[in-house]
């Protein structure tokens, strides 16, 4: 049921909506398992996308985005929230999907907190990780998807901020 590298190796605009309805799984240190049903994501697509962190080029922060898809990209905002992203596409083409919400938890900051994310997740391989992965869900093929502009990227300019690359079900 786990999704493997071939799922993530596609373009972010294909992967992002395909993540909706899938189960985000987190195994904690005490072996407790949490499953969240992904219901909101945003796509960030390469150096040309001024809303994407990679628009500034390859840096220590964005390095994982330049690898093959299927890695965890986490970063801290406001000094307190770890944002969870999954890299997509092929090597040298930085793309990522931000996990914005689940049926059980609204908001990317709250998801990061509930999953107890930290910097140690940066670069984790979703295909082999024992701590975090994504599984197919029984109902993930039977969902209705809506799109809208991404949130909080007005700095990217009207063109990029207006892209309907936020997907919800």
Chimera marker file (.cmm) of the C-alpha trace (Angstrom):
<marker_set name="trace">
<marker id="1" x="0.000" y="0.000" z="0.000" r="1" g="1" b="0" radius="0.5"/>
<marker id="2" x="3.012" y="2.339" z="0.417" r="1" g="1" b="0" radius="0.5"/>
<marker id="3" x="3.684" y="4.738" z="-2.438" r="1" g="1" b="0" radius="0.5"/>
<marker id="4" x="7.167" y="4.352" z="-3.915" r="1" g="1" b="0" radius="0.5"/>
<marker id="5" x="9.607" y="6.511" z="-5.852" r="1" g="1" b="0" radius="0.5"/>
<marker id="6" x="7.861" y="6.091" z="-9.220" r="1" g="1" b="0" radius="0.5"/>
<marker id="7" x="4.766" y="7.835" z="-7.784" r="1" g="1" b="0" radius="0.5"/>
<marker id="8" x="6.816" y="10.894" z="-6.755" r="1" g="1" b="0" radius="0.5"/>
<marker id="9" x="9.083" y="10.936" z="-9.841" r="1" g="1" b="0" radius="0.5"/>
<marker id="10" x="6.370" y="12.598" z="-11.900" r="1" g="1" b="0" radius="0.5"/>
<marker id="11" x="5.717" y="16.317" z="-12.395" r="1" g="1" b="0" radius="0.5"/>
<marker id="12" x="4.434" y="18.082" z="-9.296" r="1" g="1" b="0" radius="0.5"/>
<marker id="13" x="1.230" y="19.108" z="-11.086" r="1" g="1" b="0" radius="0.5"/>
<marker id="14" x="0.421" y="15.408" z="-11.490" r="1" g="1" b="0" radius="0.5"/>
<marker id="15" x="1.606" y="14.266" z="-8.060" r="1" g="1" b="0" radius="0.5"/>
<marker id="16" x="-0.083" y="17.008" z="-6.010" r="1" g="1" b="0" radius="0.5"/>
<marker id="17" x="-3.710" y="16.186" z="-6.899" r="1" g="1" b="0" radius="0.5"/>
<marker id="18" x="-2.912" y="12.458" z="-6.811" r="1" g="1" b="0" radius="0.5"/>
<marker id="19" x="-1.915" y="12.792" z="-3.125" r="1" g="1" b="0" radius="0.5"/>
<marker id="20" x="-5.444" y="13.823" z="-2.189" r="1" g="1" b="0" radius="0.5"/>
<marker id="21" x="-7.253" y="11.063" z="-0.345" r="1" g="1" b="0" radius="0.5"/>
<marker id="22" x="-4.013" y="9.197" z="0.373" r="1" g="1" b="0" radius="0.5"/>
<marker id="23" x="-3.015" y="8.235" z="3.925" r="1" g="1" b="0" radius="0.5"/>
<marker id="24" x="-0.064" y="10.079" z="5.455" r="1" g="1" b="0" radius="0.5"/>
<marker id="25" x="1.422" y="7.677" z="8.000" r="1" g="1" b="0" radius="0.5"/>
<marker id="26" x="3.691" y="8.577" z="10.916" r="1" g="1" b="0" radius="0.5"/>
<marker id="27" x="5.257" y="5.999" z="13.237" r="1" g="1" b="0" radius="0.5"/>
<marker id="28" x="6.450" y="7.610" z="16.467" r="1" g="1" b="0" radius="0.5"/>
<marker id="29" x="9.358" y="6.494" z="18.651" r="1" g="1" b="0" radius="0.5"/>
<marker id="30" x="6.978" y="4.609" z="20.949" r="1" g="1" b="0" radius="0.5"/>
<marker id="31" x="5.663" y="2.638" z="17.895" r="1" g="1" b="0" radius="0.5"/>
<marker id="32" x="2.311" y="4.462" z="17.967" r="1" g="1" b="0" radius="0.5"/>
<marker id="33" x="1.028" y="5.032" z="14.422" r="1" g="1" b="0" radius="0.5"/>
<marker id="34" x="-0.946" y="8.056" z="13.225" r="1" g="1" b="0" radius="0.5"/>
<marker id="35" x="-2.773" y="8.042" z="9.879" r="1" g="1" b="0" radius="0.5"/>
<marker id="36" x="-4.047" y="11.260" z="8.342" r="1" g="1" b="0" radius="0.5"/>
<marker id="37" x="-6.094" y="11.483" z="5.148" r="1" g="1" b="0" radius="0.5"/>
<marker id="38" x="-4.561" y="14.203" z="2.971" r="1" g="1" b="0" radius="0.5"/>
<marker id="39" x="-7.205" y="16.641" z="1.732" r="1" g="1" b="0" radius="0.5"/>
<marker id="40" x="-5.263" y="19.794" z="0.825" r="1" g="1" b="0" radius="0.5"/>
<marker id="41" x="-1.920" y="20.342" z="-0.903" r="1" g="1" b="0" radius="0.5"/>
<marker id="42" x="-0.050" y="23.012" z="-2.859" r="1" g="1" b="0" radius="0.5"/>
<marker id="43" x="2.340" y="22.532" z="-5.770" r="1" g="1" b="0" radius="0.5"/>
<marker id="44" x="5.648" y="24.397" z="-6.143" r="1" g="1" b="0" radius="0.5"/>
<marker id="45" x="7.329" y="23.935" z="-9.479" r="1" g="1" b="0" radius="0.5"/>
<marker id="46" x="10.948" y="24.823" z="-10.065" r="1" g="1" b="0" radius="0.5"/>
<marker id="47" x="13.224" y="27.813" z="-10.215" r="1" g="1" b="0" radius="0.5"/>
<marker id="48" x="10.875" y="29.662" z="-12.573" r="1" g="1" b="0" radius="0.5"/>
<marker id="49" x="8.032" y="29.528" z="-9.996" r="1" g="1" b="0" radius="0.5"/>
<marker id="50" x="8.583" y="32.656" z="-7.902" r="1" g="1" b="0" radius="0.5"/>
<marker id="51" x="6.484" y="31.135" z="-5.105" r="1" g="1" b="0" radius="0.5"/>
<marker id="52" x="8.859" y="28.164" z="-4.850" r="1" g="1" b="0" radius="0.5"/>
<marker id="53" x="11.850" y="28.215" z="-2.496" r="1" g="1" b="0" radius="0.5"/>
<marker id="54" x="13.977" y="27.007" z="-5.416" r="1" g="1" b="0" radius="0.5"/>
<marker id="55" x="13.345" y="30.306" z="-7.256" r="1" g="1" b="0" radius="0.5"/>
<marker id="56" x="16.458" y="31.583" z="-5.436" r="1" g="1" b="0" radius="0.5"/>
<marker id="57" x="18.502" y="28.656" z="-6.761" r="1" g="1" b="0" radius="0.5"/>
<marker id="58" x="20.140" y="25.743" z="-5.024" r="1" g="1" b="0" radius="0.5"/>
<marker id="59" x="20.933" y="26.471" z="-1.378" r="1" g="1" b="0" radius="0.5"/>
<marker id="60" x="21.508" y="24.275" z="1.679" r="1" g="1" b="0" radius="0.5"/>
<marker id="61" x="17.797" y="24.754" z="2.484" r="1" g="1" b="0" radius="0.5"/>
<marker id="62" x="16.537" y="23.710" z="-0.980" r="1" g="1" b="0" radius="0.5"/>
<marker id="63" x="19.168" y="21.102" z="-1.838" r="1" g="1" b="0" radius="0.5"/>
<marker id="64" x="16.826" y="18.132" z="-1.303" r="1" g="1" b="0" radius="0.5"/>
<marker id="65" x="14.416" y="19.563" z="-3.888" r="1" g="1" b="0" radius="0.5"/>
<marker id="66" x="17.064" y="19.006" z="-6.572" r="1" g="1" b="0" radius="0.5"/>
<marker id="67" x="17.160" y="15.246" z="-5.960" r="1" g="1" b="0" radius="0.5"/>
<marker id="68" x="14.803" y="12.655" z="-7.404" r="1" g="1" b="0" radius="0.5"/>
<marker id="69" x="11.254" y="12.818" z="-6.081" r="1" g="1" b="0" radius="0.5"/>
<marker id="70" x="10.127" y="10.987" z="-2.984" r="1" g="1" b="0" radius="0.5"/>
<marker id="71" x="12.086" y="12.809" z="-0.281" r="1" g="1" b="0" radius="0.5"/>
<marker id="72" x="10.840" y="14.823" z="2.670" r="1" g="1" b="0" radius="0.5"/>
<marker id="73" x="11.511" y="18.550" z="2.540" r="1" g="1" b="0" radius="0.5"/>
<marker id="74" x="10.841" y="20.223" z="5.899" r="1" g="1" b="0" radius="0.5"/>
<marker id="75" x="11.506" y="23.804" z="6.867" r="1" g="1" b="0" radius="0.5"/>
<marker id="76" x="10.731" y="25.923" z="9.901" r="1" g="1" b="0" radius="0.5"/>
<marker id="77" x="8.514" y="29.016" z="9.714" r="1" g="1" b="0" radius="0.5"/>
<marker id="78" x="7.900" y="31.626" z="12.401" r="1" g="1" b="0" radius="0.5"/>
<marker id="79" x="10.489" y="29.782" z="14.483" r="1" g="1" b="0" radius="0.5"/>
<marker id="80" x="7.877" y="27.241" z="15.556" r="1" g="1" b="0" radius="0.5"/>
<marker id="81" x="6.147" y="25.350" z="12.707" r="1" g="1" b="0" radius="0.5"/>
<marker id="82" x="7.744" y="22.624" z="10.599" r="1" g="1" b="0" radius="0.5"/>
<marker id="83" x="6.183" y="22.561" z="7.129" r="1" g="1" b="0" radius="0.5"/>
<marker id="84" x="5.957" y="19.123" z="5.491" r="1" g="1" b="0" radius="0.5"/>
<marker id="85" x="6.677" y="18.836" z="1.774" r="1" g="1" b="0" radius="0.5"/>
<marker id="86" x="7.376" y="15.911" z="-0.542" r="1" g="1" b="0" radius="0.5"/>
<marker id="87" x="9.789" y="16.377" z="-3.427" r="1" g="1" b="0" radius="0.5"/>
<marker id="88" x="8.660" y="15.363" z="-6.902" r="1" g="1" b="0" radius="0.5"/>
<marker id="89" x="10.036" y="15.094" z="-10.414" r="1" g="1" b="0" radius="0.5"/>
<marker id="90" x="13.509" y="14.149" z="-11.543" r="1" g="1" b="0" radius="0.5"/>
<marker id="91" x="16.979" y="15.086" z="-10.436" r="1" g="1" b="0" radius="0.5"/>
<marker id="92" x="17.907" y="18.695" z="-11.144" r="1" g="1" b="0" radius="0.5"/>
<marker id="93" x="14.276" y="19.843" z="-11.433" r="1" g="1" b="0" radius="0.5"/>
<marker id="94" x="13.281" y="21.212" z="-8.004" r="1" g="1" b="0" radius="0.5"/>
<marker id="95" x="9.620" y="20.607" z="-7.225" r="1" g="1" b="0" radius="0.5"/>
<marker id="96" x="7.697" y="19.934" z="-4.037" r="1" g="1" b="0" radius="0.5"/>
<marker id="97" x="4.191" y="19.449" z="-2.684" r="1" g="1" b="0" radius="0.5"/>
<marker id="98" x="3.282" y="21.191" z="0.570" r="1" g="1" b="0" radius="0.5"/>
<marker id="99" x="0.898" y="19.166" z="2.732" r="1" g="1" b="0" radius="0.5"/>
<marker id="100" x="-1.585" y="21.863" z="3.809" r="1" g="1" b="0" radius="0.5"/>
<marker id="101" x="-4.310" y="19.820" z="5.446" r="1" g="1" b="0" radius="0.5"/>
<marker id="102" x="-5.897" y="16.509" z="6.273" r="1" g="1" b="0" radius="0.5"/>
<marker id="103" x="-9.405" y="15.390" z="7.134" r="1" g="1" b="0" radius="0.5"/>
<marker id="104" x="-8.310" y="15.152" z="10.776" r="1" g="1" b="0" radius="0.5"/>
<marker id="105" x="-6.107" y="18.269" z="11.087" r="1" g="1" b="0" radius="0.5"/>
<marker id="106" x="-6.404" y="21.639" z="9.327" r="1" g="1" b="0" radius="0.5"/>
<marker id="107" x="-3.351" y="23.726" z="8.577" r="1" g="1" b="0" radius="0.5"/>
<marker id="108" x="0.223" y="22.845" z="7.674" r="1" g="1" b="0" radius="0.5"/>
<marker id="109" x="1.638" y="24.107" z="10.984" r="1" g="1" b="0" radius="0.5"/>
<marker id="110" x="-0.754" y="21.971" z="12.987" r="1" g="1" b="0" radius="0.5"/>
<marker id="111" x="0.080" y="18.934" z="10.868" r="1" g="1" b="0" radius="0.5"/>
<marker id="112" x="3.803" y="19.435" z="11.476" r="1" g="1" b="0" radius="0.5"/>
<marker id="113" x="3.172" y="19.763" z="15.200" r="1" g="1" b="0" radius="0.5"/>
<marker id="114" x="0.906" y="16.671" z="15.385" r="1" g="1" b="0" radius="0.5"/>
<marker id="115" x="3.457" y="14.600" z="13.458" r="1" g="1" b="0" radius="0.5"/>
<marker id="116" x="6.245" y="15.881" z="15.762" r="1" g="1" b="0" radius="0.5"/>
<marker id="117" x="8.368" y="16.910" z="12.801" r="1" g="1" b="0" radius="0.5"/>
<marker id="118" x="11.809" y="18.412" z="13.180" r="1" g="1" b="0" radius="0.5"/>
<marker id="119" x="14.920" y="19.002" z="11.080" r="1" g="1" b="0" radius="0.5"/>
<marker id="120" x="15.886" y="15.318" z="11.290" r="1" g="1" b="0" radius="0.5"/>
<marker id="121" x="13.175" y="14.537" z="8.707" r="1" g="1" b="0" radius="0.5"/>
<marker id="122" x="14.896" y="16.649" z="6.042" r="1" g="1" b="0" radius="0.5"/>
<marker id="123" x="15.825" y="14.363" z="3.138" r="1" g="1" b="0" radius="0.5"/>
<marker id="124" x="14.073" y="11.277" z="4.531" r="1" g="1" b="0" radius="0.5"/>
<marker id="125" x="13.169" y="8.795" z="1.771" r="1" g="1" b="0" radius="0.5"/>
<marker id="126" x="9.415" y="8.153" z="1.718" r="1" g="1" b="0" radius="0.5"/>
<marker id="127" x="9.992" y="4.783" z="0.029" r="1" g="1" b="0" radius="0.5"/>
<marker id="128" x="12.071" y="3.343" z="2.863" r="1" g="1" b="0" radius="0.5"/>
<marker id="129" x="11.414" y="5.454" z="5.958" r="1" g="1" b="0" radius="0.5"/>
<marker id="130" x="10.187" y="3.692" z="9.061" r="1" g="1" b="0" radius="0.5"/>
<marker id="131" x="8.992" y="7.035" z="10.492" r="1" g="1" b="0" radius="0.5"/>
<marker id="132" x="6.933" y="8.624" z="7.712" r="1" g="1" b="0" radius="0.5"/>
<marker id="133" x="5.389" y="7.480" z="4.439" r="1" g="1" b="0" radius="0.5"/>
<marker id="134" x="2.243" y="7.700" z="2.278" r="1" g="1" b="0" radius="0.5"/>
<marker id="135" x="-0.136" y="4.844" z="1.511" r="1" g="1" b="0" radius="0.5"/>
<marker id="136" x="-2.872" y="4.375" z="-1.029" r="1" g="1" b="0" radius="0.5"/>
<marker id="137" x="-6.272" y="4.768" z="0.574" r="1" g="1" b="0" radius="0.5"/>
<marker id="138" x="-9.376" y="2.782" z="-0.288" r="1" g="1" b="0" radius="0.5"/>
<marker id="139" x="-11.288" y="5.896" z="-1.373" r="1" g="1" b="0" radius="0.5"/>
<marker id="140" x="-8.480" y="7.958" z="-2.923" r="1" g="1" b="0" radius="0.5"/>
<marker id="141" x="-9.718" y="7.334" z="-6.491" r="1" g="1" b="0" radius="0.5"/>
<marker id="142" x="-13.280" y="8.448" z="-5.725" r="1" g="1" b="0" radius="0.5"/>
<marker id="143" x="-12.758" y="12.098" z="-4.802" r="1" g="1" b="0" radius="0.5"/>
<marker id="144" x="-13.786" y="15.420" z="-6.295" r="1" g="1" b="0" radius="0.5"/>
<marker id="145" x="-10.917" y="17.897" z="-6.585" r="1" g="1" b="0" radius="0.5"/>
<marker id="146" x="-11.154" y="21.682" z="-6.539" r="1" g="1" b="0" radius="0.5"/>
<marker id="147" x="-8.351" y="24.141" z="-7.251" r="1" g="1" b="0" radius="0.5"/>
<marker id="148" x="-7.594" y="27.665" z="-6.071" r="1" g="1" b="0" radius="0.5"/>
<marker id="149" x="-4.621" y="30.032" z="-5.798" r="1" g="1" b="0" radius="0.5"/>
<marker id="150" x="-1.862" y="29.137" z="-3.356" r="1" g="1" b="0" radius="0.5"/>
<marker id="151" x="-1.844" y="30.764" z="0.077" r="1" g="1" b="0" radius="0.5"/>
<marker id="152" x="0.585" y="33.370" z="1.422" r="1" g="1" b="0" radius="0.5"/>
<marker id="153" x="2.770" y="33.939" z="-1.629" r="1" g="1" b="0" radius="0.5"/>
<marker id="154" x="1.724" y="37.447" z="-2.694" r="1" g="1" b="0" radius="0.5"/>
<marker id="155" x="5.444" y="38.305" z="-2.769" r="1" g="1" b="0" radius="0.5"/>
<marker id="156" x="5.732" y="36.081" z="-5.884" r="1" g="1" b="0" radius="0.5"/>
<marker id="157" x="3.688" y="38.524" z="-7.946" r="1" g="1" b="0" radius="0.5"/>
<marker id="158" x="0.193" y="38.310" z="-9.361" r="1" g="1" b="0" radius="0.5"/>
<marker id="159" x="1.029" y="35.747" z="-12.048" r="1" g="1" b="0" radius="0.5"/>
<marker id="160" x="2.578" y="33.149" z="-9.700" r="1" g="1" b="0" radius="0.5"/>
<marker id="161" x="0.343" y="33.884" z="-6.713" r="1" g="1" b="0" radius="0.5"/>
<marker id="162" x="-2.692" y="33.484" z="-8.962" r="1" g="1" b="0" radius="0.5"/>
<marker id="163" x="-1.797" y="29.991" z="-10.202" r="1" g="1" b="0" radius="0.5"/>
<marker id="164" x="-4.481" y="27.495" z="-9.222" r="1" g="1" b="0" radius="0.5"/>
<marker id="165" x="-1.932" y="25.074" z="-7.785" r="1" g="1" b="0" radius="0.5"/>
<marker id="166" x="-3.727" y="24.533" z="-4.479" r="1" g="1" b="0" radius="0.5"/>
<marker id="167" x="-5.696" y="21.296" z="-4.626" r="1" g="1" b="0" radius="0.5"/>
<marker id="168" x="-8.441" y="20.241" z="-2.196" r="1" g="1" b="0" radius="0.5"/>
<marker id="169" x="-10.972" y="17.469" z="-1.875" r="1" g="1" b="0" radius="0.5"/>
<link id1="1" id2="2" r="1" g="1" b="0" radius="0.2"/>
<link id1="2" id2="3" r="1" g="1" b="0" radius="0.2"/>
<link id1="3" id2="4" r="1" g="1" b="0" radius="0.2"/>
<link id1="4" id2="5" r="1" g="1" b="0" radius="0.2"/>
<link id1="5" id2="6" r="1" g="1" b="0" radius="0.2"/>
<link id1="6" id2="7" r="1" g="1" b="0" radius="0.2"/>
<link id1="7" id2="8" r="1" g="1" b="0" radius="0.2"/>
<link id1="8" id2="9" r="1" g="1" b="0" radius="0.2"/>
<link id1="9" id2="10" r="1" g="1" b="0" radius="0.2"/>
<link id1="10" id2="11" r="1" g="1" b="0" radius="0.2"/>
<link id1="11" id2="12" r="1" g="1" b="0" radius="0.2"/>
<link id1="12" id2="13" r="1" g="1" b="0" radius="0.2"/>
<link id1="13" id2="14" r="1" g="1" b="0" radius="0.2"/>
<link id1="14" id2="15" r="1" g="1" b="0" radius="0.2"/>
<link id1="15" id2="16" r="1" g="1" b="0" radius="0.2"/>
<link id1="16" id2="17" r="1" g="1" b="0" radius="0.2"/>
<link id1="17" id2="18" r="1" g="1" b="0" radius="0.2"/>
<link id1="18" id2="19" r="1" g="1" b="0" radius="0.2"/>
<link id1="19" id2="20" r="1" g="1" b="0" radius="0.2"/>
<link id1="20" id2="21" r="1" g="1" b="0" radius="0.2"/>
<link id1="21" id2="22" r="1" g="1" b="0" radius="0.2"/>
<link id1="22" id2="23" r="1" g="1" b="0" radius="0.2"/>
<link id1="23" id2="24" r="1" g="1" b="0" radius="0.2"/>
<link id1="24" id2="25" r="1" g="1" b="0" radius="0.2"/>
<link id1="25" id2="26" r="1" g="1" b="0" radius="0.2"/>
<link id1="26" id2="27" r="1" g="1" b="0" radius="0.2"/>
<link id1="27" id2="28" r="1" g="1" b="0" radius="0.2"/>
<link id1="28" id2="29" r="1" g="1" b="0" radius="0.2"/>
<link id1="29" id2="30" r="1" g="1" b="0" radius="0.2"/>
<link id1="30" id2="31" r="1" g="1" b="0" radius="0.2"/>
<link id1="31" id2="32" r="1" g="1" b="0" radius="0.2"/>
<link id1="32" id2="33" r="1" g="1" b="0" radius="0.2"/>
<link id1="33" id2="34" r="1" g="1" b="0" radius="0.2"/>
<link id1="34" id2="35" r="1" g="1" b="0" radius="0.2"/>
<link id1="35" id2="36" r="1" g="1" b="0" radius="0.2"/>
<link id1="36" id2="37" r="1" g="1" b="0" radius="0.2"/>
<link id1="37" id2="38" r="1" g="1" b="0" radius="0.2"/>
<link id1="38" id2="39" r="1" g="1" b="0" radius="0.2"/>
<link id1="39" id2="40" r="1" g="1" b="0" radius="0.2"/>
<link id1="40" id2="41" r="1" g="1" b="0" radius="0.2"/>
<link id1="41" id2="42" r="1" g="1" b="0" radius="0.2"/>
<link id1="42" id2="43" r="1" g="1" b="0" radius="0.2"/>
<link id1="43" id2="44" r="1" g="1" b="0" radius="0.2"/>
<link id1="44" id2="45" r="1" g="1" b="0" radius="0.2"/>
<link id1="45" id2="46" r="1" g="1" b="0" radius="0.2"/>
<link id1="46" id2="47" r="1" g="1" b="0" radius="0.2"/>
<link id1="47" id2="48" r="1" g="1" b="0" radius="0.2"/>
<link id1="48" id2="49" r="1" g="1" b="0" radius="0.2"/>
<link id1="49" id2="50" r="1" g="1" b="0" radius="0.2"/>
<link id1="50" id2="51" r="1" g="1" b="0" radius="0.2"/>
<link id1="51" id2="52" r="1" g="1" b="0" radius="0.2"/>
<link id1="52" id2="53" r="1" g="1" b="0" radius="0.2"/>
<link id1="53" id2="54" r="1" g="1" b="0" radius="0.2"/>
<link id1="54" id2="55" r="1" g="1" b="0" radius="0.2"/>
<link id1="55" id2="56" r="1" g="1" b="0" radius="0.2"/>
<link id1="56" id2="57" r="1" g="1" b="0" radius="0.2"/>
<link id1="57" id2="58" r="1" g="1" b="0" radius="0.2"/>
<link id1="58" id2="59" r="1" g="1" b="0" radius="0.2"/>
<link id1="59" id2="60" r="1" g="1" b="0" radius="0.2"/>
<link id1="60" id2="61" r="1" g="1" b="0" radius="0.2"/>
<link id1="61" id2="62" r="1" g="1" b="0" radius="0.2"/>
<link id1="62" id2="63" r="1" g="1" b="0" radius="0.2"/>
<link id1="63" id2="64" r="1" g="1" b="0" radius="0.2"/>
<link id1="64" id2="65" r="1" g="1" b="0" radius="0.2"/>
<link id1="65" id2="66" r="1" g="1" b="0" radius="0.2"/>
<link id1="66" id2="67" r="1" g="1" b="0" radius="0.2"/>
<link id1="67" id2="68" r="1" g="1" b="0" radius="0.2"/>
<link id1="68" id2="69" r="1" g="1" b="0" radius="0.2"/>
<link id1="69" id2="70" r="1" g="1" b="0" radius="0.2"/>
<link id1="70" id2="71" r="1" g="1" b="0" radius="0.2"/>
<link id1="71" id2="72" r="1" g="1" b="0" radius="0.2"/>
<link id1="72" id2="73" r="1" g="1" b="0" radius="0.2"/>
<link id1="73" id2="74" r="1" g="1" b="0" radius="0.2"/>
<link id1="74" id2="75" r="1" g="1" b="0" radius="0.2"/>
<link id1="75" id2="76" r="1" g="1" b="0" radius="0.2"/>
<link id1="76" id2="77" r="1" g="1" b="0" radius="0.2"/>
<link id1="77" id2="78" r="1" g="1" b="0" radius="0.2"/>
<link id1="78" id2="79" r="1" g="1" b="0" radius="0.2"/>
<link id1="79" id2="80" r="1" g="1" b="0" radius="0.2"/>
<link id1="80" id2="81" r="1" g="1" b="0" radius="0.2"/>
<link id1="81" id2="82" r="1" g="1" b="0" radius="0.2"/>
<link id1="82" id2="83" r="1" g="1" b="0" radius="0.2"/>
<link id1="83" id2="84" r="1" g="1" b="0" radius="0.2"/>
<link id1="84" id2="85" r="1" g="1" b="0" radius="0.2"/>
<link id1="85" id2="86" r="1" g="1" b="0" radius="0.2"/>
<link id1="86" id2="87" r="1" g="1" b="0" radius="0.2"/>
<link id1="87" id2="88" r="1" g="1" b="0" radius="0.2"/>
<link id1="88" id2="89" r="1" g="1" b="0" radius="0.2"/>
<link id1="89" id2="90" r="1" g="1" b="0" radius="0.2"/>
<link id1="90" id2="91" r="1" g="1" b="0" radius="0.2"/>
<link id1="91" id2="92" r="1" g="1" b="0" radius="0.2"/>
<link id1="92" id2="93" r="1" g="1" b="0" radius="0.2"/>
<link id1="93" id2="94" r="1" g="1" b="0" radius="0.2"/>
<link id1="94" id2="95" r="1" g="1" b="0" radius="0.2"/>
<link id1="95" id2="96" r="1" g="1" b="0" radius="0.2"/>
<link id1="96" id2="97" r="1" g="1" b="0" radius="0.2"/>
<link id1="97" id2="98" r="1" g="1" b="0" radius="0.2"/>
<link id1="98" id2="99" r="1" g="1" b="0" radius="0.2"/>
<link id1="99" id2="100" r="1" g="1" b="0" radius="0.2"/>
<link id1="100" id2="101" r="1" g="1" b="0" radius="0.2"/>
<link id1="101" id2="102" r="1" g="1" b="0" radius="0.2"/>
<link id1="102" id2="103" r="1" g="1" b="0" radius="0.2"/>
<link id1="103" id2="104" r="1" g="1" b="0" radius="0.2"/>
<link id1="104" id2="105" r="1" g="1" b="0" radius="0.2"/>
<link id1="105" id2="106" r="1" g="1" b="0" radius="0.2"/>
<link id1="106" id2="107" r="1" g="1" b="0" radius="0.2"/>
<link id1="107" id2="108" r="1" g="1" b="0" radius="0.2"/>
<link id1="108" id2="109" r="1" g="1" b="0" radius="0.2"/>
<link id1="109" id2="110" r="1" g="1" b="0" radius="0.2"/>
<link id1="110" id2="111" r="1" g="1" b="0" radius="0.2"/>
<link id1="111" id2="112" r="1" g="1" b="0" radius="0.2"/>
<link id1="112" id2="113" r="1" g="1" b="0" radius="0.2"/>
<link id1="113" id2="114" r="1" g="1" b="0" radius="0.2"/>
<link id1="114" id2="115" r="1" g="1" b="0" radius="0.2"/>
<link id1="115" id2="116" r="1" g="1" b="0" radius="0.2"/>
<link id1="116" id2="117" r="1" g="1" b="0" radius="0.2"/>
<link id1="117" id2="118" r="1" g="1" b="0" radius="0.2"/>
<link id1="118" id2="119" r="1" g="1" b="0" radius="0.2"/>
<link id1="119" id2="120" r="1" g="1" b="0" radius="0.2"/>
<link id1="120" id2="121" r="1" g="1" b="0" radius="0.2"/>
<link id1="121" id2="122" r="1" g="1" b="0" radius="0.2"/>
<link id1="122" id2="123" r="1" g="1" b="0" radius="0.2"/>
<link id1="123" id2="124" r="1" g="1" b="0" radius="0.2"/>
<link id1="124" id2="125" r="1" g="1" b="0" radius="0.2"/>
<link id1="125" id2="126" r="1" g="1" b="0" radius="0.2"/>
<link id1="126" id2="127" r="1" g="1" b="0" radius="0.2"/>
<link id1="127" id2="128" r="1" g="1" b="0" radius="0.2"/>
<link id1="128" id2="129" r="1" g="1" b="0" radius="0.2"/>
<link id1="129" id2="130" r="1" g="1" b="0" radius="0.2"/>
<link id1="130" id2="131" r="1" g="1" b="0" radius="0.2"/>
<link id1="131" id2="132" r="1" g="1" b="0" radius="0.2"/>
<link id1="132" id2="133" r="1" g="1" b="0" radius="0.2"/>
<link id1="133" id2="134" r="1" g="1" b="0" radius="0.2"/>
<link id1="134" id2="135" r="1" g="1" b="0" radius="0.2"/>
<link id1="135" id2="136" r="1" g="1" b="0" radius="0.2"/>
<link id1="136" id2="137" r="1" g="1" b="0" radius="0.2"/>
<link id1="137" id2="138" r="1" g="1" b="0" radius="0.2"/>
<link id1="138" id2="139" r="1" g="1" b="0" radius="0.2"/>
<link id1="139" id2="140" r="1" g="1" b="0" radius="0.2"/>
<link id1="140" id2="141" r="1" g="1" b="0" radius="0.2"/>
<link id1="141" id2="142" r="1" g="1" b="0" radius="0.2"/>
<link id1="142" id2="143" r="1" g="1" b="0" radius="0.2"/>
<link id1="143" id2="144" r="1" g="1" b="0" radius="0.2"/>
<link id1="144" id2="145" r="1" g="1" b="0" radius="0.2"/>
<link id1="145" id2="146" r="1" g="1" b="0" radius="0.2"/>
<link id1="146" id2="147" r="1" g="1" b="0" radius="0.2"/>
<link id1="147" id2="148" r="1" g="1" b="0" radius="0.2"/>
<link id1="148" id2="149" r="1" g="1" b="0" radius="0.2"/>
<link id1="149" id2="150" r="1" g="1" b="0" radius="0.2"/>
<link id1="150" id2="151" r="1" g="1" b="0" radius="0.2"/>
<link id1="151" id2="152" r="1" g="1" b="0" radius="0.2"/>
<link id1="152" id2="153" r="1" g="1" b="0" radius="0.2"/>
<link id1="153" id2="154" r="1" g="1" b="0" radius="0.2"/>
<link id1="154" id2="155" r="1" g="1" b="0" radius="0.2"/>
<link id1="155" id2="156" r="1" g="1" b="0" radius="0.2"/>
<link id1="156" id2="157" r="1" g="1" b="0" radius="0.2"/>
<link id1="157" id2="158" r="1" g="1" b="0" radius="0.2"/>
<link id1="158" id2="159" r="1" g="1" b="0" radius="0.2"/>
<link id1="159" id2="160" r="1" g="1" b="0" radius="0.2"/>
<link id1="160" id2="161" r="1" g="1" b="0" radius="0.2"/>
<link id1="161" id2="162" r="1" g="1" b="0" radius="0.2"/>
<link id1="162" id2="163" r="1" g="1" b="0" radius="0.2"/>
<link id1="163" id2="164" r="1" g="1" b="0" radius="0.2"/>
<link id1="164" id2="165" r="1" g="1" b="0" radius="0.2"/>
<link id1="165" id2="166" r="1" g="1" b="0" radius="0.2"/>
<link id1="166" id2="167" r="1" g="1" b="0" radius="0.2"/>
<link id1="167" id2="168" r="1" g="1" b="0" radius="0.2"/>
<link id1="168" id2="169" r="1" g="1" b="0" radius="0.2"/>
</marker_set>
